[in-house]
């Protein structure tokens, strides 16, 4: 894979891409608005046959950052899709209509960070007990502040 050509083609196909970074010699980070997520996920998973690995998420100072990890097993490249959600509106489409294997991790992220995955097939608690207080999310930055 000639990465510069690949990046050019990706930007041409998805004009909404805001930035692409090469993190190291085998990892690409593609930054997109949340509205492009399902289309790019479908391209990676179904068109290019990249293997879905996992979804990770964190509460950063700029918002909730969700990173979708895919592997191009033919080349060894890891392709990441990065979506930033604002703190006051933490919701994004679920990728489970495209990658059903994301169902459990999206539910974990719902429990731990309070991010809502729209159109998720089973939007119920996965890790936290039913008695856990509604609106309390243990991986949110403010959960650990002294002034809670």
Secondary structure, 3 states (H helix, E strand, C coil): CCHHHHHHHHHHHCCCCCEEEEEECCEEEEEECHHHHHHHHHHHHHHCCCEEEEEEEEEECCEEEEEEEEEECCCCEEEEEEEEECCCCCEEECCCCCCHHHHHHHHHHHHHHCCEEECCCCCCCCCCCCCCCCCCCCCCHHHHCCCC
